[in-house]
């Protein structure tokens, strides 16, 4: 059996954060969402599933997914084709909410346990989208904030695009930074179209 398929099965069975999640305000069970397969050419490195994804078991099944697909210029069928697009968040499970209802950060142990091995097996990746600060810091080693990292997108490898999170919470950010949609997104969409047609 292919190593990536075996790893995906192992991820889905992972329970190393069960006690941590049980102690959160949401007191939920782990539900790892593994979305990758051999042949994927685009890597979406995100943060962690939200509550809606925790329930659906499918990444980006929320308004942020609609916005991300629009940014990429792809339809749902392409986006969810694991042999074309791998979705590898910094944590595979919904981390939960704190007592104030705020998102908890992705547990570091998830990336420490799984990330390097899975990335080494995703040998066909041609383009990487780094969504949010956690993914950007892990992949780029940046110490800057998301705005500065995304604004310097031309300084990174041509096949790596740092992006803000497509959450509705970032609508104000998009209005304050019109260059993102005017300058970065056309280049991103063209590169995605090129990679998917190779």
C-alpha positions as CSV (number, residue, x, y, z in Angstrom):
1,X,0.0,0.0,0.0
2,X,1.2,3.5,-0.8
3,X,3.0,5.2,2.2
4,X,0.7,8.3,2.0
5,X,-2.4,6.2,2.1
6,X,-1.0,4.4,5.2
7,X,-0.1,7.7,6.8
8,X,-3.6,9.1,6.2
9,X,-5.1,6.1,7.9
10,X,-2.8,6.5,10.8
11,X,-3.7,10.2,11.1
12,X,-7.4,9.4,11.2
13,X,-6.7,7.0,14.1
14,X,-4.6,9.5,16.1
15,X,-5.8,10.2,19.6
16,X,-2.7,11.8,21.2
17,X,-4.6,15.0,22.0
18,X,-7.7,13.3,23.5
19,X,-7.0,14.5,27.1
20,X,-6.1,18.0,25.9
21,X,-9.4,18.3,24.0
22,X,-11.5,16.8,26.8
23,X,-10.1,19.6,29.0
24,X,-11.2,22.4,26.6
25,X,-14.5,24.3,27.0
26,X,-15.9,22.3,24.1
27,X,-14.8,19.0,25.7
28,X,-14.8,17.3,22.3
29,X,-13.3,14.0,21.0
30,X,-10.5,14.1,18.4
31,X,-11.6,13.9,14.8
32,X,-8.5,14.2,12.6
33,X,-9.3,15.4,9.1
34,X,-6.6,13.9,6.7
35,X,-7.0,15.2,3.1
36,X,-4.1,14.2,0.9
37,X,-3.2,11.5,-1.6
38,X,-0.5,10.5,-4.0
39,X,-0.1,12.8,-7.0
40,X,-1.3,16.0,-5.3
41,X,0.4,19.0,-7.0
42,X,-0.9,21.9,-4.8
43,X,-0.4,22.0,-1.0
44,X,-2.7,24.1,1.2
45,X,-1.0,24.5,4.5
46,X,-3.6,25.8,6.9
47,X,-4.1,26.2,10.6
48,X,-6.6,23.7,12.0
49,X,-10.1,22.6,11.4
50,X,-12.9,24.7,12.9
51,X,-16.1,23.4,14.5
52,X,-18.0,23.0,11.2
53,X,-15.1,21.0,9.7
54,X,-15.0,18.9,12.9
55,X,-18.6,18.0,12.3
56,X,-18.4,17.5,8.5
57,X,-15.0,15.7,8.5
58,X,-14.1,17.6,5.3
59,X,-11.8,20.6,5.2
60,X,-13.0,24.1,4.5
61,X,-16.7,23.2,4.5
62,X,-17.5,26.7,5.7
63,X,-17.6,30.3,4.4
64,X,-13.8,30.5,4.6
65,X,-13.6,27.6,2.2
66,X,-15.8,29.5,-0.3
67,X,-13.5,32.5,-0.1
68,X,-10.4,30.4,-0.4
69,X,-11.7,28.6,-3.5
70,X,-12.6,32.0,-5.0
71,X,-9.0,33.2,-4.2
72,X,-7.7,30.1,-6.0
73,X,-10.1,30.3,-8.9
74,X,-11.1,26.6,-8.6
75,X,-14.4,24.8,-8.2
76,X,-15.3,22.4,-5.4
77,X,-14.6,19.3,-7.5
78,X,-11.0,20.4,-8.1
79,X,-10.5,21.7,-4.6
80,X,-11.6,18.4,-3.0
81,X,-9.7,16.1,-5.5
82,X,-7.0,14.8,-3.2
83,X,-5.0,13.6,-6.1
84,X,-4.6,17.3,-7.2
85,X,-4.9,19.3,-3.9
86,X,-3.5,18.2,-0.5
87,X,-4.8,20.0,2.5
88,X,-2.3,19.7,5.4
89,X,-3.2,22.0,8.4
90,X,-0.8,22.6,11.3
91,X,-3.1,20.4,13.3
92,X,-5.5,17.8,11.9
93,X,-8.2,18.2,14.6
94,X,-10.4,21.0,15.8
95,X,-8.4,22.4,18.8
96,X,-11.6,23.6,20.6
97,X,-12.7,26.9,22.2
98,X,-11.6,28.5,25.5
99,X,-14.1,29.6,28.1
100,X,-14.6,32.9,26.2
101,X,-15.4,31.1,22.9
102,X,-12.2,31.9,21.2
103,X,-10.3,29.5,19.0
104,X,-7.5,27.6,20.8
105,X,-4.2,27.4,18.9
106,X,-3.3,24.2,17.0
107,X,-1.5,21.8,19.3
108,X,2.2,21.8,18.4
109,X,2.5,18.0,19.0
110,X,0.4,17.4,15.8
111,X,2.9,19.0,13.5
112,X,5.8,17.5,15.5
113,X,4.3,14.0,15.1
114,X,3.1,14.0,11.5
115,X,4.2,17.0,9.3
116,X,7.7,16.2,8.2
117,X,7.0,12.6,7.2
118,X,3.8,13.5,5.3
119,X,5.5,16.4,3.5
120,X,8.4,14.2,2.5
121,X,6.0,11.7,0.9
122,X,4.1,14.5,-1.0
123,X,6.7,14.3,-3.8
124,X,4.6,15.9,-6.6
125,X,3.9,19.2,-4.9
126,X,4.6,22.2,-7.3
127,X,2.8,25.0,-5.4
128,X,2.3,25.7,-1.7
129,X,-0.2,28.0,-0.1
130,X,0.6,29.1,3.4
131,X,-2.5,30.2,5.2
132,X,-2.1,32.2,8.4
133,X,0.8,32.8,10.8
134,X,1.2,29.3,12.1
135,X,1.9,27.8,8.7
136,X,4.0,30.7,7.6
137,X,6.2,30.5,10.6
138,X,6.6,26.7,10.3
139,X,7.4,26.7,6.6
140,X,9.2,30.0,6.1
141,X,10.7,30.5,9.6
142,X,9.3,34.0,9.6
143,X,9.1,36.1,12.7
144,X,7.0,38.8,11.2
145,X,3.2,39.1,11.4
146,X,0.9,37.8,8.7
147,X,0.4,41.2,7.1
148,X,4.1,41.8,6.6
149,X,4.7,38.2,5.5
150,X,1.9,38.3,2.9
151,X,2.9,41.8,1.7
152,X,6.4,40.5,1.0
153,X,5.0,37.6,-1.1
154,X,7.3,38.5,-4.1
155,X,10.4,37.9,-1.9
156,X,9.6,34.2,-1.3
157,X,10.0,31.3,-3.7
158,X,7.8,31.7,-6.7
159,X,6.0,28.5,-5.9
160,X,5.1,29.6,-2.3
161,X,2.3,32.0,-1.6
162,X,1.7,33.3,2.0
163,X,-2.0,34.2,2.4
164,X,-4.1,35.6,5.2
165,X,-6.7,33.3,6.6
166,X,-9.9,33.5,4.4
167,X,-12.1,33.8,7.5
168,X,-14.9,36.4,7.5
169,X,-13.0,37.9,10.4
170,X,-10.4,39.1,7.9
171,X,-12.9,41.1,5.7
172,X,-11.7,44.3,7.3
173,X,-8.1,43.3,6.6
174,X,-8.9,42.7,2.9
175,X,-10.4,46.2,2.7
176,X,-7.3,47.8,4.3
177,X,-5.0,45.9,2.0
178,X,-6.5,46.1,-1.6
179,X,-3.2,45.1,-3.1
180,X,-3.9,41.6,-2.0
181,X,-6.8,41.1,-4.4
182,X,-5.4,43.4,-7.1
183,X,-1.8,42.2,-7.2
184,X,-1.3,38.8,-5.5
185,X,-4.5,36.9,-6.4
186,X,-4.2,37.3,-10.2
187,X,-0.7,35.8,-10.0
188,X,-1.8,33.1,-7.7
189,X,-4.7,32.1,-9.9
190,X,-2.5,32.0,-13.0
191,X,0.0,29.8,-11.2
192,X,-2.7,27.4,-9.9
193,X,-4.1,27.1,-13.4
194,X,-0.7,26.3,-14.8
195,X,0.2,23.7,-12.1
196,X,-3.2,21.9,-12.5
197,X,-2.8,21.7,-16.3
198,X,0.8,20.3,-16.2
